[in-house]
Amino acid sequence: MSEPIEVTRHDGWAVIRIAREAKRNSMNRETRKALRDAFEALRGEARAIVLTGTGVAFCAGLDLKERESERLAGLPDTAGEEWIALNLAIREHPAVFLAAVNGLALGGGATLINVCDLAIASTAASIGCPEMGFSMYPGMAGPTSQLTLTRKRAAWLVLTTNRIDGATAERWGMVNEVVAPEALLQRAEAVAAQVAAFDPVALAEAKKALDQVPANITGWREAMDYGQTVNATIRSQTNATREGLARFAAGKRNPGQGV
C-alpha cells in the first residue's frame, strides 16, 4: 500500500506532498497521522516547509466517506478533533509553512491555505467551501477564512459554495502570489529556500508575532513595544542579529535577504 504523503528533504527546508490522488488528496485518518508525524520529524531540521498536493487537487478536505463508514460502524467520531490538532500543529510549528496550491482546495483544503504562513496558487487552483450544500457551516474553513479575509469575502465562501480561482484568491489576500501550473513548485521551493537561509529563532519568534498583532494587540504603542520584546527574545537566544548587523555594516549581503 502506498504512503499517503511524500516528504522530500532539502538543506534547511522540505516539501510535503499529499499523495492520495485517487481521493483528491482528502484527509483520511492515515493521512492526518502521517502529516503530524512528518511535522514532528522536521521540527528543528526544516525552517520552511512546502505543503502541496498530487494531480488535480491540493486537498479536498476531510475524507467524508471514511468518516461516514466509521460512524455506521459505531466508532467514535474523532476526525474533527484530529483535524483541528493537525491545523494547530502547523500554527504552532517553528517552521514557516508555505501552501503550494496546485488545484482543487475544498473545505479542509481552504483551511490548510488559511493556516499556512504563506501561500502560492496555480492558475489552475479552485478554492471553495461546499459545506452549505450539506446544510453545514464550514467548521474550520469558515472561521479561518473569517480570521484572514474581510467579512464579505468570507461570506462568499461560506454562504454560496461558489469557488474562487487563484487570481481571485490573490486579490483577496488569501494567497501571496499566483503563477502558471508548471511554475508553481519551482516558485514555492525558491521561496522556501530563501526563508530557510534565515535564523531559525528569528523565524519562529516572527511567526509567533504575526499571530499576536492585531489579533491580541491592537494599540499602536502596545504593538511597537511588543515588537521590541520580540527582538529582545531573539537576541537572548541567538547571536544572529548581531552577526547580521555586522555583515550589513561591512557592506555584505545577509543570507536570504531580498532586494
C-alpha positions as CSV (number, residue, x, y, z in Angstrom):
1,M,0.0,0.0,0.0
2,S,1.4,3.4,-1.0
3,E,2.2,6.0,1.6
4,P,-0.4,8.9,1.9
5,I,2.3,11.6,1.8
6,E,5.7,12.1,0.3
7,V,8.5,14.0,2.1
8,T,11.5,15.4,0.3
9,R,14.2,17.0,2.4
10,H,16.5,19.7,1.3
11,D,19.1,21.9,3.1
12,G,17.0,23.5,5.8
13,W,13.7,23.1,4.1
14,A,11.3,20.3,2.9
15,V,8.4,19.6,0.6
16,I,5.5,17.5,1.9
17,R,3.2,16.2,-0.9
18,I,-0.2,14.8,-0.1
19,A,-0.3,11.6,-2.3
20,R,-3.9,10.4,-2.4
21,E,-4.5,11.5,-6.0
22,A,-7.4,9.0,-6.5
23,K,-9.2,10.5,-3.4
24,R,-8.4,14.1,-4.4
25,N,-5.9,14.2,-1.5
26,S,-8.7,14.1,1.0
27,M,-7.7,13.7,4.7
28,N,-8.3,10.2,6.0
29,R,-7.1,9.1,9.4
30,E,-3.9,7.6,8.0
31,T,-3.0,10.9,6.2
32,R,-3.7,13.0,9.2
33,K,-1.4,10.9,11.3
34,A,1.3,10.8,8.6
35,L,1.3,14.6,8.4
36,R,1.5,15.1,12.1
37,D,4.4,12.6,12.3
38,A,6.2,14.4,9.4
39,F,5.8,17.8,11.0
40,E,7.3,16.4,14.2
41,A,10.2,14.7,12.4
42,L,11.0,18.0,10.6
43,R,11.0,20.1,13.8
44,G,14.4,21.6,14.4
45,E,15.5,20.4,10.9
46,A,13.4,22.3,8.4
47,R,13.0,26.1,8.8
48,A,10.5,26.2,5.9
49,I,8.0,23.5,4.7
50,V,6.2,23.5,1.4
51,L,2.8,21.7,1.5
52,T,1.3,20.7,-1.8
53,G,-0.9,18.1,-3.4
54,T,-0.8,15.5,-6.2
55,G,-2.6,15.6,-9.5
56,V,-5.6,18.0,-10.0
57,A,-6.2,18.6,-6.3
58,F,-4.4,20.3,-3.4
59,C,-6.7,18.9,-0.8
60,A,-10.4,18.1,-1.0
61,G,-10.8,18.3,2.8
62,L,-11.7,15.5,5.3
63,D,-12.4,12.1,3.8
64,L,-16.2,12.2,4.4
65,K,-16.7,8.6,3.1
66,E,-14.3,7.2,5.7
67,R,-15.9,9.4,8.4
68,E,-19.4,8.1,7.5
69,S,-18.3,4.5,7.3
70,E,-16.7,4.8,10.8
71,R,-19.9,6.3,12.1
72,L,-22.0,3.5,10.7
73,A,-19.6,1.0,12.3
74,G,-20.2,2.6,15.7
75,L,-16.7,4.0,16.0
76,P,-16.2,7.3,17.9
77,D,-16.1,10.4,15.6
78,T,-12.6,11.8,16.3
79,A,-12.0,13.2,12.8
80,G,-12.9,16.8,13.7
81,E,-10.7,16.9,16.8
82,E,-7.8,15.3,14.9
83,W,-8.2,17.8,12.0
84,I,-8.1,20.8,14.5
85,A,-5.0,19.3,16.1
86,L,-3.3,19.0,12.7
87,N,-4.0,22.6,11.7
88,L,-2.9,23.8,15.1
89,A,0.3,21.8,14.6
90,I,1.1,24.0,11.6
91,R,0.4,27.2,13.5
92,E,2.5,26.1,16.5
93,H,5.4,24.7,14.5
94,P,8.5,26.8,14.4
95,A,8.9,26.3,10.7
96,V,7.4,28.6,8.1
97,F,4.7,26.7,6.2
98,L,4.0,27.6,2.5
99,A,1.0,26.2,0.7
100,A,1.6,25.5,-2.9
101,V,-2.0,25.3,-4.1
102,N,-1.8,23.2,-7.3
103,G,-5.5,22.6,-7.9
104,L,-8.8,21.9,-6.1
105,A,-8.9,23.1,-2.4
106,L,-12.2,22.5,-0.8
107,G,-13.3,22.8,2.8
108,G,-10.3,21.5,4.7
109,G,-8.1,22.4,1.7
110,A,-9.1,26.0,2.2
111,T,-8.4,25.6,5.9
112,L,-4.8,24.5,5.1
113,I,-4.3,27.5,2.9
114,N,-5.5,29.8,5.7
115,V,-3.3,28.3,8.4
116,C,-0.1,28.2,6.4
117,D,2.0,31.3,6.8
118,L,2.4,31.8,3.1
119,A,0.6,30.6,0.0
120,I,1.3,30.5,-3.7
121,A,-1.5,29.3,-6.0
122,S,-1.5,27.9,-9.5
123,T,-3.8,29.5,-12.1
124,A,-5.5,26.0,-12.0
125,A,-6.4,26.5,-8.3
126,S,-10.1,26.3,-7.4
127,I,-10.9,27.1,-3.8
128,G,-14.2,26.8,-2.1
129,C,-16.3,25.7,0.9
130,P,-19.0,23.2,-0.2
131,E,-20.4,22.6,3.3
132,M,-23.5,24.7,2.9
133,G,-24.6,22.3,0.3
134,F,-24.8,19.7,3.1
135,S,-26.6,22.2,5.3
136,M,-23.4,22.8,7.3
137,Y,-21.3,25.7,8.3
138,P,-17.7,25.1,7.3
139,G,-16.5,24.4,10.8
140,M,-12.8,25.2,10.2
141,A,-12.6,26.7,6.7
142,G,-15.2,29.2,7.8
143,P,-13.6,30.6,11.0
144,T,-10.1,30.6,9.5
145,S,-11.4,32.5,6.4
146,Q,-13.1,34.9,8.7
147,L,-9.9,35.5,10.6
148,T,-8.0,36.2,7.4
149,L,-10.5,37.8,5.0
150,T,-13.0,40.6,5.1
151,R,-16.5,39.7,6.1
152,K,-18.0,40.0,2.6
153,R,-15.2,37.8,1.1
154,A,-15.5,35.1,3.8
155,A,-19.3,35.2,3.4
156,W,-19.0,34.5,-0.3
157,L,-17.1,31.3,0.5
158,V,-19.3,30.3,3.5
159,L,-22.8,31.1,2.1
160,T,-22.7,30.5,-1.7
161,T,-20.5,27.4,-2.1
162,N,-19.1,29.2,-5.2
163,R,-15.4,28.6,-5.8
164,I,-12.7,31.2,-6.4
165,D,-9.7,30.9,-8.7
166,G,-6.1,31.6,-7.9
167,A,-6.2,35.2,-9.2
168,T,-9.2,36.0,-7.0
169,A,-7.6,34.4,-4.0
170,E,-4.5,36.6,-4.6
171,R,-6.7,39.7,-4.9
172,W,-8.5,38.8,-1.7
173,G,-5.2,38.2,0.1
174,M,-5.8,34.5,0.7
175,V,-2.6,33.7,-1.2
176,N,0.5,35.7,-1.8
177,E,1.1,35.0,-5.5
178,V,-0.5,33.2,-8.4
179,V,1.7,31.5,-11.1
180,A,1.3,29.2,-14.0
181,P,0.9,25.5,-13.1
182,E,4.3,24.5,-14.4
183,A,6.0,27.2,-12.4
184,L,4.2,26.5,-9.1
185,L,6.6,24.1,-7.4
186,Q,9.7,25.8,-8.6
187,R,8.5,29.2,-7.2
188,A,7.4,27.7,-3.9
189,E,10.7,25.9,-3.5
190,A,12.6,29.1,-4.3
191,V,10.7,31.0,-1.5
192,A,11.2,28.1,0.9
193,A,15.0,28.1,0.2
194,Q,15.1,31.8,0.7
195,V,13.3,31.6,4.1
196,A,15.4,28.7,5.2
197,A,18.5,30.9,4.9
198,F,17.3,32.9,7.9
199,D,18.0,32.2,11.5
200,P,15.5,29.6,13.0
201,V,15.0,31.5,16.2
202,A,14.2,34.8,14.4
203,L,11.8,32.9,12.1
204,A,10.0,31.2,14.9
205,E,9.6,34.3,17.0
206,A,8.4,36.4,14.0
207,K,5.9,33.7,13.2
208,K,4.5,33.9,16.7
209,A,4.4,37.7,16.5
210,L,2.3,37.5,13.3
211,D,-0.4,35.8,15.4
212,Q,-0.3,38.4,18.1
213,V,-0.8,41.7,16.1
214,P,-3.6,42.6,15.6
215,A,-5.4,39.5,16.9
216,N,-4.4,40.2,20.5
217,I,-2.6,43.5,20.4
218,T,-4.4,46.4,18.6
219,G,-2.9,49.6,20.1
220,W,-0.1,51.3,18.2
221,R,2.1,51.9,21.2
222,E,1.4,48.5,22.6
223,A,2.2,46.9,19.3
224,M,5.5,48.7,18.9
225,D,6.5,47.9,22.4
226,Y,5.7,44.3,21.7
227,G,7.9,44.4,18.7
228,Q,10.9,45.4,20.9
229,T,10.2,42.5,23.2
230,V,10.2,40.1,20.2
231,N,13.6,41.3,19.2
232,A,14.9,41.1,22.7
233,T,13.8,37.5,22.9
234,I,15.6,36.7,19.6
235,R,18.8,38.4,20.8
236,S,18.6,36.4,24.1
237,Q,18.6,33.1,22.2
238,T,20.9,33.7,19.2
239,N,23.8,35.9,18.0
240,A,22.3,36.0,14.5
241,T,21.1,39.7,14.9
242,R,24.5,40.9,16.0
243,E,26.2,39.0,13.2
244,G,23.7,40.2,10.6
245,L,24.1,43.8,11.6
246,A,27.9,43.4,11.4
247,R,27.7,42.0,7.9
248,F,25.5,44.9,6.9
249,A,27.9,47.4,8.4
250,A,30.7,45.7,6.4
251,G,28.8,46.2,3.2
252,K,27.9,42.5,2.8
253,R,24.5,41.0,2.0
254,N,22.9,38.7,4.5
255,P,21.8,35.2,3.5
256,G,18.3,35.1,2.1
257,Q,18.0,38.9,2.0
258,G,15.7,40.1,-0.7
259,V,16.2,43.2,-2.9
